[in-house]
Amino acid sequence: MTTRLEIDALIDDPATRIVVCCGSGGVGKTTTAAAIGLRAAERGRKAVVLTIDPARRLAQSMGLTELDNTPRVVKGVEGGGELQAMMLDMKRTFDEVVLAHADPERAKAILENPFYQSLSAGFAGTQEYMAMEKLGQLRAAERWDLIVVDTPPSRSALDFLDAPGRLGSFLDGRVIRLLTAPAKVGGRSAMKFLNVGMGLLTGTLGKIFGAQLLTDIQTFVSAMDSMFGGFRERADRTYQLLKAPGTAFLVVAAPERDALREAAYFVDRLAADEMPLAGLVLNRVHSTGASQLTAERALAAAEALEENGSQAATVHAETLAAGLLRLHAERMQIMNRERRTRDRFVSVYPDVPIVEVPALAGDVHDLAGLRTVGERLGAPEPAAQRSNRTG
């Protein structure tokens, strides 16, 4: 028997300051993050939801026309708390870091540098690094007592765990200073070095940054020199924050084989990095109010009705009843398949707490829908569902 994940206890605990939702695409991760933020706010906390996913679903569900790098108040929140939401703007966050840690003249030189513009707009790892920067900024601001992070879909959702080392090492200068060595050495030795490495440079970074790569990098390094150490230091600080007791990771999945396989990857990765996993949110779980009627019995009853329906007055009613029985049988088959898939996950990860969220009739597109999801996340598990889950 697995332990139930108590979402309300998690978000009610004032010691919980950061909740990170991760999972593959299409499993309701963004909705889960927004629902948790709303439920926390309506239970009295001052919460902000940060989405790194560029999809607009979060803004739409919260009644906002748009989300950007500035937290926006969500109206219509009930209770004594407050909810704000924002979407990471990678380049703007990078610009803010430069403006905050460089004098105006140097900041202007950096922001106008072509290498910086390419780096801030799409260099591998920049989005994840800037997510770390933004999370660190939000936490340091002390304006919210709970930050809910909605990460990008698929395995890249955990790339931000690698971001401090990957982009930090890059900005610390190991790669950059190697690339600028020709310009600093000068003369024939520079040309020799340049000729040896030019194939590599033009084949990789050159395609991204253009023909003036080395010149732009040298100018960039000169302007950024005093900032390099700060990038790694801040990212390392945020990384440690993610490992702290006040942080909780939630892996979000659907009761499907591929989604739970991805969930297993997340659980393993979080364990390897010693990140605090709170549990698994299993979304869109099918249920029925007549679980005692098995799929086999329902199909048998449907066949009997179809075979015995002879009187014209009863044909329509029996046909309708048979159709409903077949729909019930299909639902039971889906439930059995989901249960087997879930049980396989539980057999490998018996210590991971789980909360199951029943499938809704339609998509979540407003605060009422998010509130319903939050209620299902936090409500006590019905006895019948608990029996089905453990039986």
C-alpha positions in Angstrom: 0.0 0.0 0.0 1.4 3.4 -1.0 1.3 6.5 1.0 -1.2 9.2 -0.1 0.4 12.5 -1.0 -1.2 15.2 1.2 -1.1 18.3 -0.9 -3.0 20.5 1.6 -0.6 19.6 4.3 2.3 20.4 2.0 1.1 23.9 1.0 -0.3 24.7 4.4 3.1 24.2 6.0 4.7 27.6 6.3 8.1 25.9 6.0 7.3 25.0 2.4 8.5 27.9 0.3 9.1 26.4 -3.2 7.1 23.7 -5.1 8.6 22.6 -8.4 6.2 20.7 -10.8 8.0 18.6 -13.3 6.8 16.0 -15.8 6.5 15.1 -19.5 4.3 17.0 -21.9 0.6 16.6 -22.0 0.1 15.3 -18.5 -1.5 18.4 -17.0 1.6 19.8 -15.3 0.8 23.5 -16.0 -2.7 23.0 -14.8 -1.5 21.3 -11.7 1.0 24.1 -10.9 -1.7 26.7 -11.4 -4.2 24.7 -9.3 -1.7 24.3 -6.4 -0.9 28.0 -6.5 -4.6 28.9 -6.4 -5.4 26.5 -3.7 -2.5 27.7 -1.6 -3.7 31.3 -2.0 -7.2 30.5 -1.1 -6.0 28.8 2.0 -4.2 32.0 3.1 -0.8 31.9 1.5 0.8 34.6 -0.7 1.7 32.6 -3.7 3.3 33.2 -7.2 3.3 30.8 -10.1 6.3 30.9 -12.4 5.9 29.1 -15.7 8.9 28.3 -17.9 6.7 26.7 -20.5 6.0 29.3 -23.3 2.4 28.0 -23.8 -0.3 30.5 -22.9 -2.5 28.0 -21.0 -1.6 29.4 -17.6 -2.6 33.0 -18.5 -5.9 31.9 -20.0 -6.9 29.7 -17.0 -6.2 32.6 -14.6 -8.2 35.1 -16.6 -5.1 37.1 -17.6 -4.7 38.5 -21.1 -0.9 37.7 -21.0 2.0 36.7 -18.8 5.4 38.1 -18.9 8.5 38.6 -16.7 6.6 40.7 -14.2 4.3 39.0 -11.7 0.7 39.9 -12.3 -2.1 39.7 -9.7 -4.8 37.1 -10.4 -8.2 38.4 -9.7 -11.1 36.4 -8.3 -9.1 34.5 -5.7 -11.2 33.7 -2.6 -10.0 33.5 0.9 -7.3 35.5 2.7 -4.3 34.9 0.5 -3.1 36.3 -2.8 -2.0 34.8 -6.1 0.3 36.2 -8.8 1.5 34.6 -12.0 4.3 35.2 -14.4 6.1 33.6 -17.4 9.9 33.5 -17.8 11.2 35.9 -20.4 14.7 34.5 -20.9 16.3 37.5 -22.6 14.7 40.0 -20.3 15.9 38.1 -17.2 19.4 38.1 -18.6 19.2 41.8 -19.3 18.0 42.4 -15.8 21.0 40.5 -14.4 23.4 42.7 -16.5 21.7 45.9 -15.5 21.8 44.9 -11.8 25.4 43.9 -11.7 27.2 46.3 -14.1 27.6 50.1 -14.2 25.5 51.9 -16.8 28.3 52.3 -19.4 29.4 48.7 -19.1 25.8 47.4 -19.1 25.1 49.3 -22.3 28.2 47.8 -24.0 27.1 44.3 -23.0 23.5 44.7 -24.0 24.5 46.0 -27.5 27.1 43.3 -28.0 26.1 40.8 -30.8 27.6 37.8 -29.0 25.6 38.7 -25.9 22.4 39.1 -27.9 22.8 35.7 -29.4 23.7 34.2 -26.0 20.8 35.7 -24.2 18.3 34.8 -27.0 19.0 31.1 -27.4 22.3 29.6 -26.3 21.9 26.0 -25.1 21.2 26.1 -21.3 20.4 29.8 -21.2 16.7 29.3 -20.6 17.3 26.9 -17.7 20.0 29.1 -16.2 17.7 32.1 -16.4 15.0 30.1 -14.7 17.4 29.6 -11.9 18.2 33.3 -11.8 14.5 34.2 -11.8 13.7 31.7 -9.0 16.5 33.1 -7.0 15.3 36.6 -7.5 11.7 35.7 -6.5 12.9 33.9 -3.4 15.3 36.7 -2.4 12.5 39.3 -2.8 10.6 37.8 0.1 7.3 39.1 -1.4 5.8 35.6 -1.5 5.7 32.9 1.0 5.2 30.2 -1.7 6.7 30.0 -5.2 5.2 27.3 -7.5 7.4 26.6 -10.5 6.0 25.0 -13.7 8.9 23.6 -15.7 9.1 22.9 -19.4 7.7 19.5 -20.7 9.7 16.4 -21.2 13.1 15.6 -19.7 14.4 19.1 -20.4 12.3 20.0 -17.3 15.3 18.9 -15.2 17.9 20.6 -17.3 17.8 23.6 -15.0 19.5 21.3 -12.4 22.5 21.2 -14.8 22.3 24.8 -15.7 24.6 26.2 -13.0 27.4 24.0 -13.9 26.9 24.1 -17.7 26.3 27.8 -18.3 28.2 28.8 -15.2 31.4 27.1 -16.5 30.9 28.8 -19.8 30.4 32.3 -18.4 33.2 31.7 -15.9 35.5 31.9 -18.9 37.0 28.5 -19.5 35.5 28.2 -23.0 35.2 31.9 -23.6 38.9 32.6 -22.7 40.0 29.8 -25.0 38.1 31.3 -27.9 39.5 34.7 -27.2 43.1 33.4 -27.0 44.0 34.2 -30.6 43.0 37.8 -30.3 45.1 38.1 -27.2 48.2 36.3 -28.4 48.5 38.3 -31.6 50.9 37.8 -34.6 51.6 34.5 -36.4 51.0 32.3 -33.4 47.5 33.8 -33.3 46.9 32.9 -37.0 48.2 29.4 -36.5 45.9 28.9 -33.5 43.0 30.4 -35.4 43.6 28.2 -38.5 43.6 25.0 -36.3 40.4 25.9 -34.5 38.5 27.7 -37.2 36.9 24.6 -38.6 35.4 23.8 -35.2 34.4 27.3 -34.5 32.7 27.9 -37.8 31.1 24.5 -37.7 29.4 25.1 -34.3 29.5 28.5 -32.6 30.2 30.3 -35.8 26.8 29.2 -37.2 25.1 30.7 -34.2 27.0 33.9 -33.7 28.2 34.9 -37.1 31.4 35.8 -38.8 32.5 38.3 -36.2 32.5 35.6 -33.5 36.0 36.1 -32.0 35.8 39.9 -32.1 32.4 39.9 -30.5 33.4 37.4 -27.8 36.5 39.4 -27.0 34.5 42.6 -26.5 31.9 40.6 -24.5 34.6 39.1 -22.2 36.1 42.5 -21.6 32.8 44.0 -20.6 31.6 41.0 -18.6 34.9 40.2 -16.9 33.8 41.4 -13.5 30.5 39.6 -13.7 31.6 36.0 -14.5 32.0 34.8 -10.9 28.6 36.2 -9.9 26.7 34.0 -12.4 28.0 30.7 -11.0 27.8 32.0 -7.4 24.1 32.9 -7.8 23.2 29.8 -9.7 25.0 27.6 -7.1 23.1 29.4 -4.4 19.7 28.7 -6.1 20.7 25.1 -6.7 21.3 24.7 -3.0 18.0 26.4 -2.4 16.3 23.7 -4.4 17.9 21.0 -2.2 16.9 22.8 1.0 14.1 21.5 3.3 11.7 24.3 2.2 11.6 23.0 -1.4 9.3 20.2 -2.6 9.4 18.6 -6.0 6.2 17.1 -7.5 6.4 14.7 -10.4 3.3 15.0 -12.5 2.1 12.1 -14.8 -0.9 10.5 -16.4 -1.7 6.8 -15.8 -0.2 5.8 -19.1 2.9 3.7 -19.7 5.0 6.4 -21.5 4.1 9.1 -19.0 5.0 6.9 -16.0 8.2 5.9 -17.6 9.1 9.5 -17.8 8.0 10.0 -14.2 10.4 7.2 -13.2 13.2 9.1 -14.9 12.3 12.2 -12.9 12.2 10.3 -9.6 15.6 8.6 -10.3 17.2 11.9 -11.4 15.9 13.8 -8.3 17.1 11.0 -6.1 20.6 11.1 -7.7 20.8 14.9 -7.2 19.4 14.6 -3.6 16.5 16.8 -4.4 13.5 16.7 -2.0 10.8 14.7 -3.8 7.3 15.2 -2.2 5.5 12.7 -4.4 3.7 11.9 -7.6 0.5 13.6 -8.9 -1.3 11.1 -11.1 -3.7 13.2 -13.3 -6.7 12.2 -15.3 -7.4 8.9 -13.5 -10.7 7.3 -14.7 -13.2 6.2 -12.1 -16.8 5.0 -11.9 -19.6 4.8 -9.4 -20.3 1.2 -10.2 -16.9 -0.4 -9.7 -18.5 -3.7 -8.5 -19.8 -4.3 -12.0 -16.9 -5.7 -13.9 -16.2 -5.2 -17.6 -17.0 -8.9 -18.3 -20.3 -8.8 -16.5 -21.3 -5.6 -18.2 -20.5 -7.0 -21.6 -22.4 -10.2 -20.9 -25.4 -8.3 -19.7 -25.3 -6.1 -22.9 -25.2 -9.2 -25.1 -28.1 -10.8 -23.2 -30.2 -7.6 -23.7 -29.4 -7.5 -27.4 -30.2 -11.1 -27.9 -33.5 -11.1 -25.9 -34.9 -7.8 -27.1 -37.9 -9.0 -29.1 -40.9 -6.7 -28.3 -41.0 -3.5 -30.2 -42.0 -1.5 -27.1 -38.9 -2.6 -25.3 -36.3 -2.6 -28.1 -35.3 1.0 -27.7 -34.9 0.8 -24.0 -32.9 -2.4 -24.2 -30.7 -1.1 -26.9 -30.0 2.0 -24.8 -29.2 -0.1 -21.7 -26.9 -2.3 -23.7 -25.1 0.7 -25.1 -24.6 2.1 -21.6 -23.3 -1.3 -20.4 -20.8 -1.4 -23.2 -19.6 2.1 -22.3 -19.3 1.0 -18.7 -17.3 -2.0 -19.8 -15.0 0.2 -21.8 -14.5 2.5 -18.8 -13.7 -0.5 -16.6 -11.1 -1.8 -19.1 -9.5 1.7 -19.1 -9.5 1.7 -15.3 -7.9 -1.8 -15.1 -5.2 -0.8 -17.6 -4.5 2.4 -15.7 -4.4 0.4 -12.4 -1.9 -2.1 -13.8 0.3 0.7 -15.2 0.2 2.5 -11.8 0.9 -0.7 -9.9 4.0 -1.3 -12.0 5.3 2.1 -11.0 4.4 1.5 -7.3 6.2 -1.9 -7.3 9.5 -0.1 -8.3 8.9 3.1 -6.2 6.8 1.9 -3.1 8.0 4.9 -1.0 6.8 7.6 -3.4 3.6 9.2 -2.0 0.8 9.5 -4.7 -2.3 11.6 -5.1 -4.7 10.6 -7.9 -6.7 13.3 -9.6 -9.9 12.0 -11.3 -10.4 12.9 -15.0 -12.6 15.9 -15.6 -15.3 16.0 -18.1 -13.7 18.9 -20.0 -10.6 21.1 -20.2 -9.6 23.5 -17.5 -9.8 27.0 -18.8 -10.7 29.3 -15.9 -10.4 29.8 -12.1 -13.4 27.6 -11.4 -11.7 24.7 -13.2 -8.5 25.3 -11.4 -10.4 25.4 -8.1 -12.0 22.0 -8.9 -8.6 20.5 -9.7 -7.2 21.9 -6.4 -10.1 20.5 -4.5 -9.4 17.0 -6.0 -5.7 17.4 -5.2 -6.4 18.3 -1.6 -9.6 16.4 -0.8 -9.5 13.2 1.3 -9.5 10.1 -0.7 -13.0 8.4 -1.0 -13.2 5.0 0.7 -14.3 3.4 -2.6 -11.3 4.8 -4.5 -9.0 3.8 -1.7 -10.4 0.3 -1.9 -9.9 0.1 -5.6 -6.3 1.4 -5.3 -5.2 -1.0 -2.6 -7.3 -4.0 -3.4 
